[in-house]
């Protein structure tokens, strides 16, 4: 769900990632014995054998997205035959997350699955794990530095681009707002930069206004309220995390008499990210128009899959996988399995394959 340098660095990373992703597909086909499979890309080491307890560290539990991920963790651990400990919640505090990692290491875990809050700060925890010889899989957020066996994530650049394309096709001109995530997280940076660049390139008649909201509901609500007072002619909104921004955004619009159903005069076109059931309901009601489904179920599944593989000493190469994704090498040298994240609109919101339709 969730930067260090803005602007130039993020753009270089984005363009570099694109280029490397293309090269990775070609390179992956040469390296893998069976292109399209990650199953046999590494040999198990004699030690460890994949056994031992695994610690799972969550970034927060105030978002329905992370609540869903948390629910999936024990199920996916069982399906992958991983002995996962009870999850630990870092409660949106990057320093607490480092403490949580150290606590898990002191308990003797043989593997860690961590969803980093801060792409830079997490390096301290990764270094501690490396010193103890404990492999780490990062979920949702890629660290800027540090050793991880794999990052399990979707292409967050694509999130911003998909939101831009959808809004640009619906709105000929006018003001649009992006309610951004935490720019200390690569996710917040990727989504923000991609949305901004896409609008500038493809939809020059749109003016982008920005709210840095740090994945905080209250911050999003208060800043949106202030922005709407000064700009009552907003035509569109891009929420970078529906789990934390959906309710405050809709409440703020409703309090100002600006929440109109899709198709009505004055409707503000809204695109979100996450794919939670609440977003799907809002699409059905016409309160919002689209979201990008971030795969909470697959984050849990492949987090467990890769930590088990890492504990067995397996390694992976860039290239297509056997589960409709592509492993790419990031500019940092870290490998990332980029899982599919489809755009959901009223046309496909009832698709039973979407994880948001399986949550009760």
Secondary structure, 3 states (H helix, E strand, C coil): CCCCCCCHHHHHHHHHHHHHHHHHHHHHHHHCCCCCCCCCCCCCCCCCCCCCEEEEEECCCCCHHHHHHHHHHHHHHHHCCCEECCCEECCCCHHHHHHHHHHHHHCCCCEEEECCCCCCCCHHHHHHHHHCCCEEEEECCCCCCCCCCEEEEECHHHHHHHHHHHHHHHCCCEEEEEEECCCCCHHHHHHHHHHHHHHHHHCCCEEEEEEECCCCHHHHHHHHHHHHHHCCCEEEEEECCHHHHHHHHHHHHHHCCCCCCCCCCCCCEEEEEECCHHHHHHHHHCCCCEEEECCHHHHHHHHHHHHHHHHCCCCCCCEECCCCCEEEECCCCCEEEEECCCEECCCCCCCCCCHHHCCC
